[in-house]
Amino acid sequence: MQEIFAGLPWWVKWVAVPVIALVVFGGLIASVVGFVIGLLFKLLVFVAVVGGLVYVVRKFTAGSSSRGDW
């Protein structure tokens, strides 16, 4: 691979090749980043809902056990 870039100027290696890679694979990169961000958001919502459920259940079970209704 180094033989290919050996005679080329620095801007071809460090500017042109990454720009071409972004143009060619930009859609793929964007979809992967979008998928990861969506997955993290869903994970955050899941943790918040489960945490809220645990809080509500503990609050109601603590209140009802002290009254002896169950």
ABEGO torsion letter per residue (X at the ends): XAAAAAABBAAAAAAAAAAAAAAAAAAAAAAAAAAAAAAAAAAAAAAAAAAAAAAAAAAAAAAAAAAGAX
